Amino acid sequence: MGHRWRYVWGMSDYSEDDAFEAAVPLSQRAMARPAMPYLDGLNPAQRQAVETLDGPVLMLAGAGTGKTKALMTRIAHLIFKGRANPDQVLAVTFTNKAAKEMRARLEKEPFGIETPMRWMGTFHSISAKLLRRHAELVGLQSSFTILDSDDQLRLLKQLVVASDLDEKRWPPRMLAGIIDGWKNKALTPDKVPVAESGAFDGRGVDLYAAYQRRLRDLNAVDFGDILLHMVTIFQTHPDVLHQYQTRFRYILVDEYQDTNVAQYLWLRLLAAGHKNICCVGDDDQSIYGWRGAEVGNILRFEADFPGAHVVRLEENYRSTPHILAAASGVIAANKGRLGKTLFTSVKEGEKVRLIGHWDGEEEARWIGEEIEASQRGTRGMAPLGLDNMAILVRASHQMRAFEDRFLTIGLPYRVIGGPRFYERMEIRDAMAYFRLAVSPADDLAFERIVNTPKRGLGDKAVQTIQRTARANDVPLVEGARLVCQGRLLGGKGLKELTELVAGLDRWHAQVRAEADTHVELAEMILDESGYTGFWQNDKTPEAPGRLENLKELVKALENFENLQGFLEHVSLIMDNETEEQGEKVSIMTLHAAKGLEFPAVFLPGWEDGLFPSQRSMDESGLKGLEEERRLAYVGITRAEELCTISFAANRRVYGQWQSQMPSRFIDELPADHVEVLTPPGLYGGGYGAAGMAASASPAIMGAAGSDLHQKAHDADVYNSPGWRRLQTRSQQRGMAMPSEARNMTIDATAISAFCVDERVFHQKFGYGNVLAIEGDKLEIAFDKAGTKHVVGRFIVSADAADDVPF
């Protein structure tokens, strides 16, 4: 057993209201102690970051380089060297969970700090504690209330209505987003720039000021105020600022690249005296610009703190050399970065795999098969449990195809960072409308949507509908009709309810008459109900994603004959949810994946417009593109052993095929570290990832696939307008195409030689039945290989299979 020792700050009666300076001199506390075992195992860069105690330090920590270990060790070293006691160390984390975990680890060996780290927490948790002490300086009492988002919106709505603004055109949620943005920039109403004063129909600043006055009257703050008030106090009361500059001898900040302007000012004010601030972060992982984070904070650290010591943590303990090289190749294209080169002592590992698919459904099928193969250990690697695999998507609407596929094949999964697709609020709302169109007697669905979006129907109005329905022994829809006929409500509520009932009647009649396709009817329901418009007018950061989810829901309808069939499918999905116990594949967005790691990672949907996101590029230009590239870097570096990037050549949107361009980030992957795979079912099963890598060697194609690949070349079977556009645009971007790909065509207008239900044969997949035909593309249910999309040129009639010289 090694030497066991603990460190306890010896003032048992020490409280936060006592004098800040300890009675025992630091020189006496720094007397001889046992050797410091917590320094063991640090690499040279980590040790340098830990032992450089004085002055500003920037710990530039790449992905997987052990920055948390270095940060905690630095805290322990400050205490054991006698530079500060635990109460004089301010340690800022970005989540309460991270603070809790760090406290727990510091209490254990090799650190053994039993004295609580009371000033370790998030910006907001620490600021709330400080604000309770000094609330009167901003016109509040120490017992102030922190409003939740619902209370905040209710208060803003009152102000909007009082200002005679059209609530639909200028929704309170939009105003909340604007005010939150100003608070993130530490702007009080009197400091909002003239350039931004036109916000919210020119009344934004006045409403902001009225909102702040109302909060003070209520002795309340919102989330943004917690930090803003403390910045204001520090700026206007030098004595208070000096008090905390003296107390906090050392300041440590995690995830510095994610700080916004208010957090940046808060830190600079506190560190302005002694400048003993250590910021830990990675500019290449700054991915939260949409919520106010400023990557410039970390980029200008050396300018803010002259003489700062910059330590680069570059030894990666997570990923293989190929994965690190791929990530480095992508991120190198960013101009605004400090720069570092990750390396690892690991010598082996698989290349990053790249594969193209016909469409998103095929992509989901293939990934499902790969996960099952990895689980069985049939990929030539040791078997991987489901908990060790993750699918990281750019947008939440991408999850739908994977969830549907996994539920169909019985593959357990979990969605991290949000609900499953069919459990999302907007999806449940839309499904409730669809259910009522099919079955107007569905009372639960009616209760969900009667005032969604807002129709001026409060609790009393809903109770009137319920009483009327019960009194007449009819469903709620009929109760609502009777309320309208009897004019039992008044004003806007009666008018809106009448329109809703009329809409439900109209939609139900169309379901019965099958007057429109169910896809068109679904779009009509969402539009005419006002639900789509509700999210279009919502200006919160979540609204665009909710609209994309609604589009994905409508897209899912294309796989069914009618609304009833789709509703039955979803009901079965919800009934077949897997139990909590047991291993599961993780599905999450790239943003939710930050800080996590998995042995195997799948990165689907690498297509321009989807990733990088078109919206991000449109709204933020080059800055947005660079943040998207950092997101790609984050995604790749989540993988420990195996990283697979995929894209689809086509996406079907509202019944129309759209040709997709592979992501520009694929162009930036270094060819020496990428293996191009041959996707099953794409271009007849014989050609690899849509011609992505000019450097692809003949070895990429298996022996079984090479003959078929040559047949595809000779037959000239792939030359659609979309593919020609892909070739042209790829060449414009300087991305070479293999010569075989340039001569391959699929004719979307061709008349197939086969018919639905015909028995056919494919060299690789064997016998099967034709399910659907689209030009020269066939959907076939193979006896052993499952359903595939293949090119008709590579299919023969089952009767003629023996005569074909494959």
N, C-alpha and C positions, 0 to 999 in steps of 0.2 A: 504494500500500500504506500502511495506517495504521501508526502507531508500534507496534512489537512489543516487548514487555517481559515479563519473568518475575519472580516473587518466590520466593526460596528462603531458608528459615530457615537461617542460616549456620553453625549448630553441627553439623558433620558427625559428631562423636563423641557427640552427645547421645543418651542412652538413657533408658528409663523408670525406671531405678534411680538416675539422677543426681538432684542437688538439683532441686527443682521450679522454683526461680527461675532465670531465665537470667542468665548472667554479664554480658550486654550490657544496659545500662539501656534501658527502653522509650523514654525520651526520645531516645536516639541511634538506636534502630531506626525512630523515626517521623520521621527526617529527610526532606528534600525528595525526592519521588518524581514520576514522570510523572503527568499528569492521569489520572484514574481512569475509563477507558472503560467499566468494568462498570456504572457508574451511568447510562450512556446508555440510553434506551429505557424507563426506568421511568416509570410514571405518578405523579402527585403522592402518592397514598396509599402506593404501594409505596416510593417514595423516603423518605417520612416513617417508614415501618416500618424501613427500612434504616439511616437516620441517627439514629434515637433509640436511642443505644447504652447509656445508663446507666439502671439501675432496671428494674423489671418491665414487660414489654411483652406485650400480647395482640394478635396479628395475626389478627383475625377475617376469615378468607378464604373468601368464597363460592366456589361451584363455578365452575371455569374462570377464576379471577381471577389466575392466575399466582403462586400462593403459593410454589411450589418455586423459581421464579426469584428471588422476594423473599428467601426463606430463604437461598439460596446467596449472594446478593449481600450480605446482612447478614454472613455468615461472612467473606467476602472483605474487607468494609469494616472489620471488627474487626481483621483482621490487617494490612491496609495502612495503617490509621490508627495502628498501633502499640499498640493497646489490649491485645493478647494475641498470643502466638505460637500456631501450630497445635496445640501440645501442651497449651495452656491453654484450649482451646475444647472443650466437651462438647456434641456434637450427637447427639440421640437420634431415630432413625427407627423406623418400625414393622415394616419388613422389611429383611432383609439385602440384598435386591435394590435397594431404594431407596437404602440407604447406598452400595452399590457404584456405582450410577449417579451419585449426587451427587459422590462422590470423583472419578470420571472427568471429570465436567463441570467441577469446580473446577480440575482440572489443565490444562484447555484455555483458550484465549482466550474471553472477555475477562478471565478471572480469572488464570490462569497460576500457580496455587499448586502448586509441585512437591513441597513438603514434605508427607509423608503426614499425613492427618488420622487419627491413630491412635485418637482417642477419638470417632469417628463410627461409630455402629452401633445395634443394637436395645437395648432395656432388658436383655434377657437376655445378649446377647453382651458388653456392657460389664460387667454384674454378674458374669458368669462370670470375666472377667479380674481383677476386683477380689477376688472370692472366693478365687481361687487364691492371692492374696497374704496373705489373712487367714483362711484356713480353720480354723486352730487355735482361733480365737476362738469357733467354734461346734462344736468337738469333731471336726473333720475334718482330714485331711491334704491338702496341696496337690495330691496326685495323685488326688483323688476322681474317681469315675466318675459320669457323668450317665446315669441309667436311661432307656431308651425305654419306650413305653407297654406293650409286651408284658411286659418285666421288672417293671414297676410292678404290673401286674395279677397276675402270678404271685406276687409277694410278698404282695399284699393277699389273694389267695386262701388262702395258707397261714395268714394271721392269722384269716380268717373261719372256716376249717375248725377251727382250734385253739380258737376261741371257741364251738364247737358250734352255730353258726348254720346254718340251712337255706340252702345256697348258691343254690338256685333262687329262694327268696323274697327273699333278701338277696344279690344277686349282687355280686361284687367290683367290677364295672364301675360299679355304683351308688355304692359306697363311694368309688371313685376320683373320681367327679364331685363328691361332697360335700366330700372333702378338698381337691380343687382349688379349689372355691368358697371354702373358708376361707382357703386360701393367697392367692387373689386379693384377699381382704380383709385380708391381712397378719395373720391370726389364728394364733398358735401354739396348741397344745392347751390351755394354761393360760388363754388369752384368749378362747376360744369362749364367746359369750354363753349364759346359762342358757336363753334362748328357743330356742336351736338345739341344746341338749344332748340332746334327745330323738331326734335323727336316727339312722337306722339301728338301729331297735328299742332306742333308748336307749344303744347301745354305741358310737356314732360317735366320741365324744371319746376314749374309752379305746383304741379301735382306732387312732385317729389318733396318739395318744401312743406306742402300741406300734410303729406303722409308722415313726415318726420315730426311735425307739430302734434299730430294726432297720436303718434306713438308715445311722445313725452307725456301727453295728457293721460294716457292709459298706463303710464309707468311700464312701458313695454319696449322691447327691441326685437328686430328680426335677426336672422342668422348673420347677414352682412354687417349689421350694426356692431356686433360684438367686437370685431376687429377694428372697424372704422372709428368707433368711439375711443378705443385705446390709442390709436394713431393720433387722433385729435388731442387727447389729453397729453400725450408725450410732446406734441408739437407746441402746445399752448401753456404747459406747466412744466418749466425746466426743473423745478424742485422734485416733482414726481419722477420725471425721467431720470434725474441723477440718483434718486433713491434706488431705482432698479438697475441702473448701470453699475452701481456699487455692489448691490446684492449679487447679481449674476456675474461672477468672476469669469466664467467660461460659457460660451454659447455653442451648441452643436445643432445642426439642422440636417435632417434627412430629406432626400428627394428635392433638393434645392431647385432642380430644373422645372419643377411643377408649381413654383410660387407665383402668385399674382402680384400686382403692383402694391396693394395694401400690405400684404405679407412681407414684401421686400422692404417697404418703408419701415414697418414695425421692427424688423431685424436690424436694419441700418441704424435706426435711432438708438436701440439698446446697445449695439456694439460700437457706437461712435467714440466712447471713452477709451476703453482698454484695447479694443479691436481684437480681443481673443475670441474670434469666431471661426468655427470650422464647419464648412458647408460640404455636404456629401451629395453627389449627384452625377448624372450622366446626360450631357446635352443631347446625345443621340437617342435618348429615351423620353424626350419631352413631347408628349402626345395629347396634352389636355388644353391646347390653345382655345378650343371651343368653349371652355368654361373659365377663361380668364388667365390661364397660365402664360407666363412670358419667358420663353427660352432665353431672351436677351439678358435676364437676370444673372444666369450662370455664365453667359458668354462675356459679360463685362465685369466679372468678379475682380479681376486683377486691376482694372481701372478704378473700381470702387474702393478697393483696399490696396493701395500701392505697397509694394514689397511683399505681396502675398506669396506664400509658398504653395506651389501646385504639385500635387503628388498624383501620378497616374497609376491606377490599379488596372493592369492589363492582362494578368495571368488568369485565365478562365478555368474554373473548376467544374463546369457543367457540360460543355458541348465538345464534339469532335472537331478535328482540324478543318474538315470540309464544311461543316456547318458554320464555323467561325469565318472562314474565308468567303463563303457566300454572303453572309451578313455584312462583312466588311466591304465587299464589292458593291453592294447596293448602297450602303450609307455613304460611301466615298463620293457619291455624286452630289451630296449636299454641300453647298458653299458655306453656309453659316454654322460652323462647328469648330470646336477646339482641336479635335483630332486625337486619335489614339489607335493603337494596333493590338487587337486581342490575340493572345497565343495560348497554347495549352501544352502540357507535357504528354498528353495522350497522343499516341503515334498512329493509331488506326481508326477506322470508321468508314461508314458508307457515304457516298456522295449524296448531295441533295438531289432528290428525285423530281423530275419535271414531267408532267403528263397533260395532254389535252383530251377533251371529251367532246362528243357531239353536242350535248346540252347539259343543263344542270341536273336533270333527273339521272342521266347516265353517270355523271360525276358522283352523285350520292350513292348510286348502286355500286360503283367501283370501290369507293372508299369503304362502304360496308363490307364488301368482300375482302378487302385488304385487312380490315380490322379483324375479321373472323380468321383469316389466314395467320395473322400475327399472333392471335390468341392461341391457335393450335401449334404455332411454331413451325409452320410449313414454308416460311419464307427464307429458310436457311439460317435463321437467327433463333436464339432461345425464345420460348413462348413468353408473350407479354400479357399481363393481366389487363383487363379493361380500364382499371384505375390509372394505368400507365400511358394511356393514349388520349389525345385531345384533338378536337377540330376547332380551329380558330377562324372565325369569319369576320369580314369587314363590317357587314350590316346584319342586323338581327333578322331581317326577312329571309336571309339565306338559310336560316336554321330549318325552315319548314320542310324543304326537300329531304334533309337528313332525318328529321323527326319522323316524317311519314315512312321513310324507308326503314328505319330502325324498328319502328313499331310493327311494320309489316313482317319483318324477318325475326322479330323477337329479340333484338339486341338491346340490352339495358343501357340507358343513357341518363345523364343529368345535364340540366342547363344551369350554368354558373353565371351569377350576376344579373339574373332576371328570370321571369317565368318562362315555362315552355310556350311554344308558339301559340297553341290553341288556348292557353291560359291567359294570354295577354289581354289587358283591358279592352283595347280597341277591337281585338278579334272576337272576344265574347260579346261585345256590343253589336258588331256586325252580324254575328251568328244569331243573335236574338231577333234581329230584323228578319233574317232569312227564315227562321223558325216560324215567325208570325205569318210570313207570306205563305208558307206551306200549311200551317195549322193555326188559324186565328184564335183558337181556344187555349193557346199556350199562355197561361196566366203569368208564369214565372218570367217568360221572355217579355211580356208586356210591361211588367213591373220594372224590368231593367231599363227599357228604352222610352218609357212614357215621358220622361223629362230629360232624355239624353239624345241630342243636345238640348240645352235649356229651352223650355217652352213656356216658362212662367207658371209651371204647375208645381206648387209647393206641396208640403205634406198634407195640408188640409184638402187641397184639390184631389190628391190621390186617394185620401180617405173617403171623399165624396163618391168617387168612382167605385171604390170597393164596397161601400154601403149600398149603392144603387145596384151593383151586380148581385150582391147577396140577397137583397130584397126581392129581386126578380129571378133569382136562381139561374143566372146566365154568366158566361165568361166575362172577364174584365173588358175585353174589346167591346162586347155588346153593352156592358154597363157604361162604358165611355160614350157609346152612341146615344144611349138614353139620356145621359147627362147633357150631351150637346142638344138633343131634341128638346129637352125640358129647360134648357138654358139655366142649369143649376150652377153654372160658373159664370163669371163675368170677365170683361176686359180681354187682355192678350191671351190668357189661358184658354178661354173658350174658343177663340179663333184658331189657335195653334192645335188644340185637341181635335177640333172639327177637321182640320187639314190632315192630321195624322190618321184619323179613322178613315177618311176618304182614301188616303194613300194605301192603307192596309187593305181596303176593299179592292182597290185597283190592282195591287200586286198579287193578291190571292187569285183574282179572276184570271190574270195572265199566267199564273202557275197552272191553273186548271185547264186553260185553253191552249197552253204551250204556244202562245202567240209570238213570243220572243225566245231566243236561245237563253238557257239559264245563265250563261255568262253575262249576256247583255242585260238580263233582268237584274242580276246581282248589282251590276254597276248602276242601273237605274234606281234601285232601292236605296243604295248608299248616297246617290246624288239627290234624289227627290226628298229623302228624309232630312236632308241637311247635315248628315253625319260627315260626309267627305268635306263639305264646306267648313264645318266646325274645325276640323284639324288643319285645313288650309289657312284659316284665319288665326290659328293659334301660333304665336310667335316664340314659343319656348323652344329650347334646343331639341327636345324630344319629339316635337311635332313632325318634322320631315321623316323620321324613322317610323312613326306610327302610320303615316301615309304610305310608305314603302311596304309596311306589313299588310295594309289593306290591299294594295296591288297584288302582293304575293298570295293573299287569300283568294282573290278573284282568279289569279292564275291557276291555283289548285283546283278550281271548279272545272277547268278544261279537261281534266282526266275522268270526269263523270258525266253521265247522260242527263242528269237533272239535279235540281236542288235537293230533292228527297234523298237521292243516293248519296250525295255529298254529306248531308246531315247525318245519315246513318253511319257513314264512314267515320266521321268525327266522334260520334257517340261511342263507337266501338273502340276508337283510340283512347278516349278518356276512361272507358271501362277497363281497358287492358294496361293501365299504368302499372309499371313495375313497383314492387315493394321497395322500401327505403334501404333495406339491408342488401348486401351483395355488391360486387364490383360493377362499375358503370363507366362507359365512355363519357368524357366531359365535352360539352359543346358550349362555346362562349364566344363573345366578340373579342377582337384583338385588344380593345381597351381594357376589358375585364381580365385579360390574361397577364397583364403586367405584374411582375413579381412572382409568377408561377413558373413551374418547369415540369416537363414530362419526357419520358424516354422517347416516345414517338409523337410527332405533331403533324397534322394535316392542315395545309393552308389552301383552301379552295377559293375559287372566284377571282383569280388574279387576271382581271380584264380591265382595260381602260374604261373609265366611267363608273365602274364598281369599285375597283382598287387600282390606282388612286381614285378616290371618290370625285365625281364630276362636280358635285355641290361644293365640296371643300375647295377645289381649284377655282371654281367660279367666284366664290365668296372671298377667297383670300389670296388668289394668284400664286406667285412663286412661294410665298410663305406657307400657303396651304399645301402645295405640292411637297415641300420639304418636310412638313409635319406628317404627311402621308408616307413619305419614304422612311421617316423614323418609326412609323407604325409597322412597316414591313420589316425593319431591323428588329423591332421588339418581337414580332411573330417568329422570325427565323431563330432567334436566340432563346426561345422557350424550349427548343428541342435539345435533348441530351444526346441521343443516338441516331435518330432517324427523322428526317424532315422531308415532307412531300408537298410540293407546290403543284396546283392544278388550275386549269382554266377550261371554260366551255367555249366552243366555236360558235354556238348559237344560244340565245335565250329567247324564250317565248313570252311575249308581253301582250296581254289582252288578245290572245289568239293569233298574234302575228309573230313570225320568226324574225328575229333581229340578229344580224351577223355581229359577232363580238370581236374586238381587237385584243389580242393578248396584252397584258399590262406592260407598260414601259419599264417597270421594275424587272421584268423577266430579261429584258435586253441587258440589264446591268449585272446579272448573275455571271460570275466568272466561269467560262466554259470548262476549265480544267477541274472544277469542283462540282459539276452537274452531270447527272446521268439522265438522258432522255429515254423515257419508257415508251413501249408500244401499247397504246390503249386498246383493250378488247372492245370490238364492236364499232370503233371509229374508223371511217374510211374502209370498211370491210374487214377490220381487224388486223390489217397488215401494215399500217403506217403509224409512225411515232408522232410525238406531240406537236402536230400542226406545223412542222417545219420550224420549230423554234430555234434550234441550235445548229448553226452551220458547221460546227465542229463535231457533230454527232458522228461517231465512227461506225463502220459496218457491224462491229461487235454489239452495238446496241440492239440490233435486230436478231432475234433468236433464229436458229436454223429452221424451225418450223414456219416462221413468219416470212423468211426472206424470199421464198418462191412467190408467195402471194403478193409480196411487196412489188416484185418485178412484174407480175401480171397487172397490178394496178397501174404501174408505170406504162406498160405497153398498151393497155386498154384506154388510156387517157380518160379516166372516169371521175376526175374531180376538177371542175373548172367553173364553179358557180360564180355569179357576180360577187357574192360576199367573199369568196376565197380569193378572187382576183384583187378585190379591194384590200384584203389582208396582205397579199403579196406586195402590192404597190405601196401601201402605207408602211409595211415592214421595211421595204427597201429604202423608203424615204428616211426612215429612222436609222438607216445604216445597218439593218439586221438582215444578214444573208439568209437565203432559203435553200435547202437541199434541192438539187435539180429534180429529184424524183417528185417532190411535192408540187413543182411548178406545172407538171403535166397531168395532175390528177383532177378529175371533175366529178361533180354530182349534178345532174340536171333536175332541178326542182319541178320542172314542167313536164318531164318525161311521162309517157304512159307505160306503166309497169307491165311486164310480161306475166306477172303473177296476179293472183286474186286472193282476197281474204279467205282464211281457213284452208288454203292450199297447203299440202304437205311438201316440205322442201328440205334441202340438204346444204350444209355449209361445211367446208373442209375442217375448220377448227372446232366449231361448236356442234357439229353433227346434225341430227334430224330435228325438225320442229315444225310448228304451224304458223302461218302468217296471221298476225293479229290486225295490222293496219298498214296502209300504204300511203306514202306521201312522195310523189314524184318517183325518183329512183331509190328512195330510202324506204326500207321495210322494217317494221317492228315484228319480231319473230319470237314466239315462246318456244325455246329449245328444250328438248326433253331433259337434258342433263345440265345445260349451262344457264338456264333461266332465260328471262326476256332480254333481248339485245336489239339495238338499232344497227342494221348493216346495209351495205350498198347492194342493190339488186344484181349488179354485174357478177358478184361473187357467190350467187345463189343458183342452184339448179333444182329442177323438180326432183322429188324423191325417187320417182320412177327412173329418172335418167342418171341417178347418182353413180351407178356402177360403170357408166360409159364415159365419165369425165376423167381425163388423164391429169389429176392433180399431182 
